[in-house]
Amino acid sequence: MFYQSDVVECSAGVEELAKAIEKKAEKMLNKGYNLVTVSMVGTDKAILVFKI
């Protein structure tokens, strides 16, 4: 099992950050990765962990 992490940043607000997370998750799903967990870092960053 392989894991990959990615940081998503958005300073436009929590709603925009949620949209950015969804967009990244869909992009990675198309590459064969599944989202395992998301950790929020404040209100402008999130760490996403994917597995293949």
Phi and psi in degrees as a GROMACS rama.xvg file:
@    title "Ramachandran Plot"
@    xaxis  label "Phi"
@    yaxis  label "Psi"
@TYPE xy
-114.853  140.56  PHE-2
-119.118  149.651  TYR-3
-138.363  136.966  GLN-4
-113.386  154.689  SER-5
-148.79  143.49  ASP-6
-105.033  129.162  VAL-7
-110.863  130.001  VAL-8
-122.324  142.015  GLU-9
-159.001  115.175  CYS-10
-93.7398  6.87748  SER-11
-85.8433  -2.35185  ALA-12
126.912  168.865  GLY-13
-66.148  -39.3098  VAL-14
-63.0249  -41.7902  GLU-15
-68.142  -35.7962  GLU-16
-63.5365  -41.7546  LEU-17
-60.6413  -41.3684  ALA-18
-64.6394  -39.6446  LYS-19
-65.7673  -37.6953  ALA-20
-64.638  -45.7881  ILE-21
-60.0353  -43.8812  GLU-22
-61.7551  -44.1653  LYS-23
-66.2393  -41.1901  LYS-24
-62.8754  -41.5053  ALA-25
-65.091  -41.749  GLU-26
-61.0392  -45.1854  LYS-27
-70.0032  -34.2407  MET-28
-61.6536  -38.6861  LEU-29
-65.0719  -22.3601  ASN-30
-91.0101  -2.18329  LYS-31
99.0743  7.32533  GLY-32
-97.1598  142.796  TYR-33
-109.951  138.681  ASN-34
-72.5867  126.264  LEU-35
-98.3832  -48.5773  VAL-36
-155.886  159.559  THR-37
-132.267  131.319  VAL-38
-118.242  125.347  SER-39
-84.376  137.988  MET-40
-119.564  95.7224  VAL-41
69.9084  -148.824  GLY-42
-110.167  5.6954  THR-43
-125.843  0.99695  ASP-44
-140.814  150.928  LYS-45
-143.348  143.022  ALA-46
-106.003  121.252  ILE-47
-106.688  136.61  LEU-48
-118.601  126.268  VAL-49
-116.85  154.866  PHE-50
-130.422  153.555  LYS-51
